Amino acid sequence: MGAQSTNKKHIHWYQVGVDGWLCAAFFSLLFIGVVMVASASVAVAENTTGDAFYYLKKHLAFIVISLLGAWLLLNIPVNWYQRLSRPALILAMALLIVMMIPGIGVEVNGARRWLNLGLGRFQVVEAVKLALIMSLAAYVVKHEKVIRQSMLGVLRPIVLSAVIVVLLLLQPDFGSGVLLMAITLIMVFIAGARYRDMTLIGLISASAILVMAWAEPYRVKRLVNFTDPWQDPFNAGFQLVQALIAVGRGEFNGVGIGAGIQKLFYLPEAHTDFIFAVYAEETGFIGVLVMVALFLLLFVRIFKISRQAFIHGQIYGGFLCSGIVVWLALQTFLSMGVNLGLLPTKGLTLPFISSGGSAIMMNILAIAVVLRVSYENRRINFRLTKQEAKA
């Protein structure tokens, strides 16, 4: 036993390797994001700050800080994430409440979504996403049998998410609330919830979302304009119309990196929520295919890591990776869908691509968690291989 314990402590990254395809997709998307933030933000940065590369510098700074944080997470065992999941979620929810206090929470365009940290602003909901996934993974590991056999086991995490959604609606942040509820429903389904339970809860959740959507006039206006933005192209439908023009201008080959014109004060939020439209304009259909392929590769690799974790008995790590890939995949789909006019406008960034410190930070930290689970999977395989070789 002593010899085995010593061997465990001395198994390093270079011995077991890393998931090369996952890392290739991840760093490729980060690189594309840096290029597109540089291109999409030049005009607005020069106009608002006098420094054409202000948002690029900020984006790069957050990437560097996030990569340092990722290195720390890579050295934390997965079982510690399980232990810290509840305190992390409690802290995140507390920050959502504290953010309502004037002077602490920063209000922009009528929404109070950012926490004033003195040196900068942090969008708390980005941390809530990862904290909720950590907590849900811990819950389904502990109550998997109850989830499979009882409606009550399914309702508990749904109620928890509903509380968070209410806090988000007070900001207001309807898009993130819908995303978090969808993540919860899918994770509970993956845990083995019965179809009849999921059908009933799904119908109730969908009805509640529709009621909340129609409760606010601006949300109704978004839904109406989404169906036909050209009926009011210079007012309510302006943002979506400009995004569609950008996508259309890209055609097959694109107009070239930096040569897009929609980012020049035509398309609002060109470097954040609508950066995909700028990317489509400048790289065309070919560029879009490349980006979609990179995202698919990233998601497939995370799913594979999740599956391997389940096979090796690392149940928490498996559910943790499942939640992270559901989050990233859903947000990617929603962001691209909004830019392409397939979905109503929501304030959701494109993972790894959009400018924004909070979002890029939590995206990178999420990948670090996945890589830690991957490392522990590979460490198990390494030990098994050594045991087979000795046998």
VMD Tcl script that draws the C-alpha trace (Angstrom):
set ca {
  {0.00 0.00 0.00}
  {2.84 2.41 0.84}
  {4.47 1.83 -2.54}
  {1.17 2.40 -4.34}
  {0.58 5.62 -2.44}
  {4.03 6.87 -3.38}
  {3.44 6.05 -7.04}
  {0.16 7.99 -6.99}
  {1.90 11.09 -5.73}
  {4.54 10.97 -8.44}
  {2.31 10.58 -11.49}
  {2.71 13.90 -13.31}
  {1.06 15.50 -16.34}
  {3.94 14.66 -18.65}
  {3.56 10.97 -17.77}
  {-0.15 10.63 -18.56}
  {-0.36 13.33 -21.23}
  {-3.27 15.66 -21.96}
  {-6.25 15.54 -24.29}
  {-4.53 17.01 -27.36}
  {-7.69 17.45 -29.44}
  {-9.49 19.24 -26.61}
  {-6.54 21.58 -26.07}
  {-6.22 22.20 -29.83}
  {-9.91 23.17 -30.12}
  {-9.78 25.28 -26.95}
  {-6.69 27.31 -27.88}
  {-7.86 27.69 -31.49}
  {-11.15 29.20 -30.31}
  {-9.26 31.48 -27.90}
  {-7.03 32.64 -30.77}
  {-10.03 33.32 -33.02}
  {-11.59 35.25 -30.16}
  {-8.53 37.45 -29.73}
  {-8.42 38.20 -33.47}
  {-12.14 38.99 -33.63}
  {-12.14 41.16 -30.51}
  {-9.26 43.13 -32.04}
  {-11.20 43.53 -35.28}
  {-14.72 44.09 -33.93}
  {-13.86 46.52 -31.13}
  {-11.50 48.96 -32.87}
  {-14.10 51.56 -33.84}
  {-16.09 51.57 -30.58}
  {-12.91 51.51 -28.46}
  {-11.39 54.49 -30.25}
  {-14.66 56.39 -30.05}
  {-15.31 55.77 -26.34}
  {-11.80 55.60 -24.87}
  {-9.45 57.10 -27.46}
  {-7.50 53.81 -27.52}
  {-8.36 51.62 -30.50}
  {-7.06 48.51 -28.75}
  {-8.58 49.16 -25.32}
  {-10.95 46.18 -25.42}
  {-8.30 43.93 -26.94}
  {-5.86 44.74 -24.11}
  {-8.59 44.13 -21.56}
  {-9.52 40.83 -23.24}
  {-5.89 39.66 -23.27}
  {-5.41 40.66 -19.64}
  {-8.40 38.57 -18.56}
  {-7.17 35.62 -20.61}
  {-3.77 35.75 -18.89}
  {-5.35 36.05 -15.44}
  {-7.78 33.23 -16.26}
  {-5.00 30.92 -17.47}
  {-3.16 31.49 -14.19}
  {-6.36 30.64 -12.32}
  {-6.81 27.60 -14.56}
  {-3.37 26.34 -13.55}
  {-4.45 26.50 -9.91}
  {-7.66 24.56 -10.64}
  {-5.68 21.92 -12.50}
  {-3.91 21.11 -9.26}
  {-7.09 20.67 -7.21}
  {-8.46 17.08 -7.02}
  {-11.97 16.59 -8.40}
  {-13.29 15.38 -5.02}
  {-12.50 18.83 -3.63}
  {-14.81 20.39 -6.21}
  {-17.54 18.19 -4.82}
  {-16.81 19.32 -1.25}
  {-16.71 22.98 -2.26}
  {-19.79 22.87 -4.49}
  {-22.32 23.92 -1.84}
  {-20.23 26.80 -0.37}
  {-19.50 27.99 -3.93}
  {-23.19 28.08 -4.82}
  {-24.16 29.81 -1.56}
  {-21.48 32.45 -2.16}
  {-22.61 32.96 -5.76}
  {-26.25 33.38 -4.74}
  {-25.22 35.77 -1.95}
  {-23.37 37.87 -4.52}
  {-26.51 38.00 -6.68}
  {-28.35 39.49 -3.68}
  {-25.53 41.87 -2.70}
  {-25.41 43.09 -6.29}
  {-28.87 44.63 -5.82}
  {-27.34 47.18 -3.40}
  {-26.71 50.55 -5.13}
  {-23.03 51.40 -5.23}
  {-22.02 47.74 -5.18}
  {-24.06 46.59 -8.13}
  {-23.38 48.48 -11.35}
  {-26.37 49.37 -13.54}
  {-25.93 49.51 -17.32}
  {-28.82 50.14 -19.74}
  {-31.37 49.52 -16.99}
  {-29.87 46.18 -15.91}
  {-27.97 45.66 -12.66}
  {-25.80 42.65 -13.55}
  {-22.28 43.66 -12.59}
  {-20.46 43.72 -9.28}
  {-18.16 46.67 -8.65}
  {-14.77 45.30 -7.57}
  {-13.01 48.66 -7.60}
  {-10.45 47.67 -10.24}
  {-13.14 46.40 -12.56}
  {-16.60 44.91 -12.93}
  {-17.59 41.26 -12.66}
  {-20.81 39.74 -13.99}
  {-21.85 37.43 -11.17}
  {-24.12 35.21 -13.27}
  {-21.06 33.81 -15.06}
  {-19.76 32.44 -11.75}
  {-23.27 31.23 -10.86}
  {-23.29 29.01 -13.96}
  {-20.23 27.03 -12.90}
  {-21.21 27.01 -9.21}
  {-24.68 25.67 -10.06}
  {-23.23 22.91 -12.25}
  {-20.82 21.90 -9.47}
  {-23.71 21.77 -7.00}
  {-26.06 19.90 -9.35}
  {-23.36 17.31 -10.04}
  {-22.93 16.77 -6.29}
  {-26.71 16.49 -5.84}
  {-27.27 13.90 -8.57}
  {-24.35 11.79 -7.29}
  {-25.84 11.75 -3.81}
  {-29.50 11.36 -4.83}
  {-29.29 9.50 -8.14}
  {-31.55 6.69 -6.91}
  {-34.21 9.13 -5.65}
  {-34.10 11.05 -8.95}
  {-34.76 7.83 -10.85}
  {-37.68 6.79 -8.64}
  {-39.38 9.92 -7.33}
  {-40.75 13.22 -8.56}
  {-39.51 14.82 -5.33}
  {-35.92 14.01 -6.20}
  {-36.35 15.82 -9.51}
  {-38.15 18.82 -8.02}
  {-35.47 19.78 -5.48}
  {-32.82 20.97 -7.99}
  {-35.56 22.54 -10.13}
  {-36.76 24.62 -7.16}
  {-33.17 25.67 -6.41}
  {-32.72 26.81 -10.01}
  {-36.07 28.59 -9.90}
  {-34.85 30.65 -6.91}
  {-31.75 31.65 -8.87}
  {-33.89 32.50 -11.91}
  {-36.03 34.81 -9.76}
  {-32.88 36.60 -8.56}
  {-31.76 36.97 -12.18}
  {-35.13 38.34 -13.26}
  {-34.73 41.11 -10.67}
  {-31.61 42.35 -12.53}
  {-33.23 41.68 -15.10}
  {-31.43 38.86 -16.99}
  {-34.04 36.68 -18.65}
  {-31.63 34.97 -21.07}
  {-29.29 33.66 -18.37}
  {-32.27 32.50 -16.31}
  {-33.58 30.41 -19.21}
  {-30.09 29.00 -19.78}
  {-29.65 27.95 -16.14}
  {-33.08 26.28 -16.03}
  {-32.30 24.40 -19.25}
  {-28.96 23.21 -17.83}
  {-30.71 21.96 -14.68}
  {-33.39 20.07 -16.61}
  {-30.85 18.40 -18.88}
  {-28.54 17.41 -16.01}
  {-31.45 15.87 -14.09}
  {-32.47 14.01 -17.25}
  {-28.92 12.70 -17.69}
  {-29.06 11.50 -14.08}
  {-31.92 9.19 -15.06}
  {-35.13 11.06 -14.22}
  {-38.27 9.33 -15.48}
  {-39.74 10.53 -18.79}
  {-43.12 11.28 -17.22}
  {-41.53 13.43 -14.52}
  {-39.41 15.32 -17.06}
  {-42.38 15.80 -19.40}
  {-44.54 17.30 -16.64}
  {-41.79 19.53 -15.26}
  {-40.73 20.52 -18.78}
  {-44.26 21.64 -19.63}
  {-44.55 23.61 -16.38}
  {-41.14 25.24 -16.90}
  {-41.91 26.12 -20.52}
  {-45.26 27.64 -19.49}
  {-43.59 29.67 -16.75}
  {-40.97 30.96 -19.20}
  {-43.69 32.01 -21.66}
  {-45.62 33.81 -18.91}
  {-42.45 35.65 -17.80}
  {-41.64 36.52 -21.41}
  {-45.07 38.06 -21.98}
  {-45.09 39.81 -18.59}
  {-42.62 42.46 -19.74}
  {-43.44 44.68 -22.75}
  {-39.81 44.83 -23.94}
  {-39.63 41.03 -24.07}
  {-42.86 40.88 -26.06}
  {-41.41 43.48 -28.40}
  {-38.29 41.35 -28.89}
  {-40.39 38.30 -29.73}
  {-42.51 40.24 -32.21}
  {-39.51 41.87 -33.88}
  {-37.68 38.54 -33.99}
  {-40.38 37.11 -36.26}
  {-40.08 40.05 -38.70}
  {-37.27 42.54 -37.87}
  {-37.74 44.26 -41.23}
  {-41.09 45.74 -40.17}
  {-39.15 48.21 -37.98}
  {-35.56 48.08 -39.35}
  {-34.45 51.44 -37.93}
  {-35.72 51.03 -34.38}
  {-36.80 47.82 -32.64}
  {-35.47 45.52 -35.36}
  {-32.28 47.50 -35.99}
  {-29.83 45.20 -34.16}
  {-31.07 42.00 -35.78}
  {-31.30 43.59 -39.23}
  {-27.70 44.79 -39.01}
  {-26.58 41.34 -37.84}
  {-28.33 39.69 -40.81}
  {-26.75 42.21 -43.18}
  {-23.33 41.38 -41.73}
  {-23.89 37.64 -42.15}
  {-25.17 38.15 -45.69}
  {-22.19 40.29 -46.69}
  {-19.83 37.48 -45.72}
  {-21.10 35.23 -48.53}
  {-18.73 32.27 -49.10}
  {-15.22 33.63 -48.51}
  {-15.91 36.69 -46.34}
  {-14.73 40.25 -46.88}
  {-11.47 39.65 -44.99}
  {-10.35 40.04 -41.37}
  {-10.63 43.70 -40.40}
  {-12.49 44.67 -43.58}
  {-16.03 44.36 -42.20}
  {-18.13 47.52 -42.10}
  {-21.07 46.52 -39.87}
  {-18.87 46.93 -36.79}
  {-18.39 50.60 -37.68}
  {-21.27 51.84 -35.51}
  {-23.94 49.99 -37.51}
  {-24.13 46.81 -35.42}
  {-24.54 47.42 -31.66}
  {-22.53 45.17 -29.29}
  {-20.35 44.10 -32.22}
  {-17.50 42.92 -29.98}
  {-19.70 41.16 -27.39}
  {-23.15 39.68 -28.04}
  {-23.00 40.05 -31.84}
  {-19.36 39.20 -32.50}
  {-20.42 36.08 -34.43}
  {-22.13 38.27 -37.04}
  {-18.90 40.24 -37.49}
  {-16.96 36.99 -37.76}
  {-19.39 35.70 -40.41}
  {-19.03 38.94 -42.39}
  {-15.23 38.86 -42.34}
  {-14.62 35.10 -42.81}
  {-17.74 34.02 -44.68}
  {-19.36 30.60 -44.80}
  {-15.97 28.86 -44.74}
  {-14.99 30.65 -41.53}
  {-18.31 29.80 -39.92}
  {-17.83 26.12 -40.79}
  {-14.35 26.19 -39.23}
  {-15.68 27.74 -36.01}
  {-18.61 25.33 -35.78}
  {-16.21 22.41 -36.35}
  {-13.94 23.62 -33.54}
  {-16.88 23.95 -31.14}
  {-18.15 20.48 -32.09}
  {-14.68 19.02 -31.55}
  {-14.50 20.69 -28.13}
  {-17.93 19.38 -27.12}
  {-17.26 15.85 -28.38}
  {-14.00 15.65 -26.44}
  {-15.67 16.87 -23.22}
  {-18.43 14.28 -23.69}
  {-15.77 11.62 -24.13}
  {-14.00 12.72 -20.94}
  {-17.34 12.61 -19.12}
  {-18.00 9.08 -20.41}
  {-14.53 7.90 -19.38}
  {-15.08 9.32 -15.90}
  {-18.28 7.28 -15.54}
  {-16.51 4.15 -16.77}
  {-13.73 4.61 -14.19}
  {-16.22 5.17 -11.38}
  {-15.52 8.90 -11.17}
  {-19.25 9.68 -11.05}
  {-18.99 13.25 -9.82}
  {-16.38 14.09 -12.47}
  {-18.63 12.56 -15.11}
  {-21.65 14.64 -14.14}
  {-19.47 17.75 -13.73}
  {-18.18 17.46 -17.30}
  {-21.69 16.69 -18.55}
  {-22.98 19.91 -16.98}
  {-20.11 21.99 -18.36}
  {-20.58 20.72 -21.92}
  {-24.34 21.29 -21.73}
  {-23.69 24.86 -20.55}
  {-21.12 25.67 -23.25}
  {-23.06 23.95 -26.03}
  {-26.38 25.60 -25.14}
  {-24.83 29.06 -24.82}
  {-22.99 28.62 -28.12}
  {-26.20 27.56 -29.86}
  {-28.20 30.41 -28.33}
  {-25.57 33.04 -29.18}
  {-25.19 31.87 -32.78}
  {-28.96 31.49 -33.11}
  {-29.55 35.08 -32.05}
  {-26.91 36.35 -34.49}
  {-28.47 34.36 -37.34}
  {-32.01 35.49 -36.54}
  {-33.10 32.02 -35.46}
  {-33.82 33.05 -31.86}
  {-35.03 36.23 -30.10}
  {-32.31 38.63 -28.94}
  {-30.73 37.69 -25.58}
  {-27.74 39.10 -23.74}
  {-25.55 36.00 -24.09}
  {-21.94 36.05 -25.23}
  {-20.29 33.49 -27.51}
  {-18.00 31.29 -25.35}
  {-14.25 31.89 -25.84}
  {-14.92 34.43 -28.61}
  {-16.80 37.47 -27.25}
  {-15.11 40.30 -25.41}
  {-15.94 40.38 -21.71}
  {-13.82 39.63 -18.68}
  {-16.30 37.66 -16.56}
  {-17.47 35.38 -19.36}
  {-14.05 34.52 -20.79}
  {-12.70 33.94 -17.28}
  {-15.39 31.43 -16.33}
  {-15.19 29.71 -19.74}
  {-11.46 29.13 -19.28}
  {-11.86 27.96 -15.68}
  {-14.56 25.51 -16.81}
  {-12.15 23.98 -19.33}
  {-9.53 23.72 -16.56}
  {-12.01 21.68 -14.50}
  {-12.62 19.40 -17.50}
  {-8.87 18.94 -17.98}
  {-8.53 18.00 -14.31}
  {-11.17 15.29 -14.74}
  {-9.35 14.17 -17.90}
  {-6.06 14.01 -15.98}
  {-7.58 11.82 -13.29}
  {-9.06 9.53 -15.97}
  {-5.66 9.22 -17.65}
  {-3.97 8.63 -14.29}
  {-6.24 5.64 -13.71}
  {-5.47 4.32 -17.20}
  {-1.75 4.83 -16.53}
  {-1.89 2.77 -13.34}
  {-3.90 0.02 -15.03}
  {-1.42 -0.12 -17.88}
  {1.51 -0.41 -15.44}
  {-0.28 -3.16 -13.52}
  {-0.92 -5.09 -16.74}
  {2.70 -4.69 -17.76}
  {3.87 -6.08 -14.38}
  {1.42 -8.96 -14.65}
}
mol new
graphics top color blue
foreach p $ca { graphics top sphere $p radius 0.5 }
foreach p [lrange $ca 0 end-1] q [lrange $ca 1 end] { graphics top cylinder $p $q radius 0.2 }
display resetview
